[in-house]
Amino acid sequence: MYNHLSIGYRNKWEVTDLKKGELKIFYGSSGDQFARRMCRYMHVDTGMTSVFRFTEGNTFVKVNEPIREQDFFLVHPIGLDPNNEFMELIFWIDAAKRASARSVTVIMPYFSYAKADKKDEPRVSIRGRVCADMLEKVGADRIITMDLHSPQVQGFFTKPVDHLYAMPLLAQRIEQFELENLVVVSPDAGFVADARRYANRLGTGLVIGNKFRSGHDENAEIMEIIGEVKGKNCLLVDDFSVSGGTLCHLAERLKEEGANRIFASLSHILLNEKGVQRIDDSLIEKLISTDSVYNQAVFKSKKIELISVAPLFAEAVMRIVNRESLGNLFDQIPETVFEQSLLLSKIE
């Protein structure tokens, strides 16, 4: 249940070409809390939906109100249970199309299969591309997502993809710690471009970890640190972590190299219970992430802090509805978005 907090909403929220009360945010089984946070920011209602899973595993979905000739917005991250969540999303899109929705916009704060973005060994599927084809084939007209594992995944879609970034919110929170002599640390060469955006935003230097992974498991070894960290405060940045192993090993190596305080920032919090415990027992002082995935494992952590990106997605929806540009949401976000992100993250 949600607490009753006094939350200041966007000063000007005008919906063009819509009847009063027509805009609603619907949600699937993985998007309940996120959708409600969006609606609190927008001051609109959530739509009524039902999901039921039969004992043999089949999923049943239903939109519990008329949506004929309306724009249908559905919040449904593909996160901790990607196979079931993805199939449920397919059914939601189909249900909306069969209910004669004018358009279907999928609000997918996290897209798990974006990790499968290339064919890097023989006889494997490019699963991200397959999922994109399925979403469009069943009738998705637009996708709103955040911090895809690889930017080229946008090219798997022929329909519009609004790719938002968590970095401005996370960096602004890091700035509140007032850390001097800070460097941003990328765990590997693959995340360097994103880490550089953090460094540019925070006005710091950039250090790179040389990570080696021998298989498809979640164990990676940090071979070396490229850059100077002695006597510096370090911010480890990555898009997600499941086991916490890379972050914790990297923190150990940074300490061995003479680093001072160590913080971490993740776009998506996928840590399992062992991963959360590993972070709590690690040299990392605090880990900042977002609520793009509902993850109960992190709620009791003494080191993990979540910031809601629901206001960011709400702003994107409002601009789409009002036919406004989303461009300035990619680098600089309105101050009210950051303020409400901190407030809404405290509402359960």
N, C-alpha and C positions, 0 to 999 in steps of 0.2 A: 504493500500500500504506500501511497505517496503522502508525505507530510505536507502540511499547509504552510508554505513559505511565501513571503511577499517577494515576488519576482517582477522586475521591471521589464516590460515587453518592448519590442521594437517601436519606436515613436511613430513611424509612418508605415502602416501595413494596409495597403489598398489593393484589392483584387479587381482586376479589370476583366470584363467579359464573363463574369461569374455571378450567379445569383447568391444572395446572402445565405451562408451556411452550406453552400455547395461544395466548397473545398474541405476535404477531410483526409486524414492520413490513416491508411489501413496498415495492418501488420500481420505477419505470419508468426509462427511459434517462436522464432528466434529474435523477433524484433519488438516485442511488447514494450519493454522499458524504454528503449531508444525512441520508439514512436511517441510515447507519452511525453518524453522530454522535448521532442520536437514540437509537439502540440502546445506544451506549456509556454514555450518561447514564442510561438506564432499566435497563441490565443485562439486556436481552432479546436475542433473536436476530433477524436479518434473515430474511425469507422468501426462497424461491428462485423466481426469475423468469427468463424469457428474452425477448429482443427481437431480431428480425431484420428488416432492411430489404432487400427484393428490389431488383434492379438497375433495375427500371422505377419504383421509388418506393413500392410497397406495403409496409405495415408488418404484421408478424406478432408477436403477443404470446402468452405462455403462462405460467400459474402452475404451477410445477413441483412442487407438493405439494398434498395434499387440504386444502380449506378449507370443507368442508360444515358448515353450522351454526356457523361461526366468524365473528367480527367481522373484516372485512378492512380493514386500514389501508394505504393506498397513498400513497407520497410521490412527487410528480411536479409540479415547478414548470412553469408555462407561461412560458418566458423568452425565450431568444435565438433559438429556432427555433419560434415560436408555432404555426404551421400544422401542422407535423409533430407537435409535442409535444401539441397539443390532440387531434388525431385518435388518437394513440397512447393518450391518456388515455381517450377514448371506448371504445376497444377493451378497455382494462384493466377498466373498469367492467362492460362486457358479459361479459367472460370470467369475472369474479368472480360475477356473477349466474347465469351458466349453470353455474358450479361449485357452486351452492346455498349461497353465503355468506349468513350470517344478516343482515349489514348491510355496506354499503360506505361507508367514510369516506375522502374524498379530502383528502389533506394537500398543499395547493398554496401553498407559501410566497410565490410570486409568480404573479399572474394577469394576464398581459399585456393581454388584451382588456378588462380593467376600464377601460382608458383610453378605450374607445369606449362611453361611458355616456349619450350624449344625441344627439338629432337637432337639430343646430345649423345645418343648412343643408338645402336641398331635396334630395329623392331620394337620401338616404343611409341606410344600415343602422345600427341601434343594435346593434352587434356583441356588446357585453357581454351584452345581454339574450338574443340568439340563442344564445350559448354557454351561458348559464345554463339555458335551456330544454333544450338538448341534453343537458347533464350530468344533469338530473333525468329526462328522458325515457328515457335509457338505463339509469338505475337508481341514481344516487348518492343516498345517504340523508343525508349530512352533508358539509359542506365546512369545512375549517380553513384559513384563509388569513391574510395579514398586510398591513397598510397598502395597502388598495385605493385606487386613484387617486381615487375618489369614494365616500364612505360609502353613497350611495344605491344602489350596485351590490348591496348586500345585499338590497335590496327586489326585485331581479330573480329571486331564489330563493324558492320556497315551502318548501323544506326548511331545516333549521337551518344557519346560517352562523356559525362562531366566528371573529370578526375580531380578530386579535391586533395589537399595536402594538410596533414596534421602538424607539420613543422612550425608554422607561424604560432600556433597555440602553445605547443610544447616548448618552443624556444622562449616565448614570452613568460612562461611559468619559470623556466630555468633562470631567466634574468632576475626574477624576484629573489633568488638566493644570493645575489650580489657576489658571485665568485670571482676573485681576482686571479690573474695569471692562468686563465682557462684555455685548454685546448680541446678540440673535438676529435674523437677517435672513431674511425670506421673499423669494423671487425675484419673486413676483407676488401679487396679491390673492387668487388661487385657493387658495393654500396658507397663508393667514393663520391660519385656525383651528388647523391643525396646528402652525404656528410658535408660536402663542400657548401651546400645551401645552408646547413646549420651554421657552419663556420662563418660564412659571409653575413648571415643574419646576426650572429653574436659578436662578430668582429674578432674572431680568434684564429689561431693557427690550426692546421689539420695534421693528424697522425693516422697512420694506416697499420692495421694488423695483418700479418701474412698468415691466413688461415688455410689449413689443409683438411679435406674430408675424403676419406678413402672409400666410402660406400654411401648407401641411401639411408643410413641411420642418422641419429641426431647428435652424434659425437664428432666433434671437430677439434683439431689441435692447432693452437696458435704457435707458429714456428718462430716468428720474430716480430719486433716492433719497428716500424719504419718512421722515424721522427724522434724528436727530443721531448721527453716527458718528465725529466728529473726536476723535482721541486714544483711541479705544476699540478693544478686541479684538472681532472679529466672528465669529459662527458662522453660516454659510450653511446653511440646511436645506431639503431638498426630498425628494420620494418617490423619484425616479429621475432619471438623466441618461444619454443615449446618446452624444452628441458632446462633452459637457462645455462647450459653448459658453456657455450661460447662466451657469453658475457662474464661468467664467473672466472673462467680460465684467463680471459683477457685482463680482467681486473687483477688477478694474481701476477701476471706478467708485467703489468704496468707498475705494480708495487715493487716488484723486483728491480725495475728500471728506475725507481726513485720517485714515483708519482706521489702526490699528496692526497687530497680527497678525491673520491671517485663517485660519479653519478652516472645514471643511465637513462636513456629515453627510447621508448618503443612506440611505433605507430599503432600496433595491435597487440593486445595482451592475450596470448594463447597458452600461457604457462599452465602445466598440469600441477597437481599437488606437490609432487617431488620437486618440480622446477621452482615453485613458490618457496618451498623450504630451503632450496639451494640458494636462492637470492637472499632470503632472510639471514642465512648463515655466512654469506659471502662478505667480501671487502667492499661491496657497493653500498654506499651510504643511503641512497634513495633512488628508486626507479620510477620514472614518470611515464604514464601511458594514457590511452584513451578508452572510452567505453564502446568502441566499434563492435566488440564482441562481448556478450554477457557471459562472464566467467566467474562463477561462485568461488572458485579455488583461491582467488586473490583477495577476497573480502577481509580475511583475518590477518593478512600480511602486515607486518610492522614497518615495512620499507616501501611498499608499492602504493603509489598515489595515482588515482585516475582523474582525468579531466574529460568532461563530456564534449563530444564533437557534434551532439545533436543540434545545438544552435547553428553551427556551420552548415549542416545539411538543411536546416530550416531556411536559412538565408538563401541557399541555392534554389530551393523549391519556390520561395517567394519571388525570386528574380526570374525564374523560368515562367511562372504564371503571369508575371507582369511584363514579360518579354524584355527583360533587362540583361545586360552583360554580367557574366560570372567572373570576368577576368581579374578583377581586383581582389577576389577571394583566394586567389592562388598564392599571393605573396604577402599582402597586407590585409588584415581582417578588421572589421569595425570593432571599436573598443567594447561596445555592448555585447558582442559575441563572446569575447574573452571573459567579461564579467559574469555573464550568464552561464558560461561553460563551467566556471568554478562553483557557482551556486547550484546548478542542476546536478553536478556530480555528487553532491551531498544528499540528494533526495533518493530514497530507496523505493 
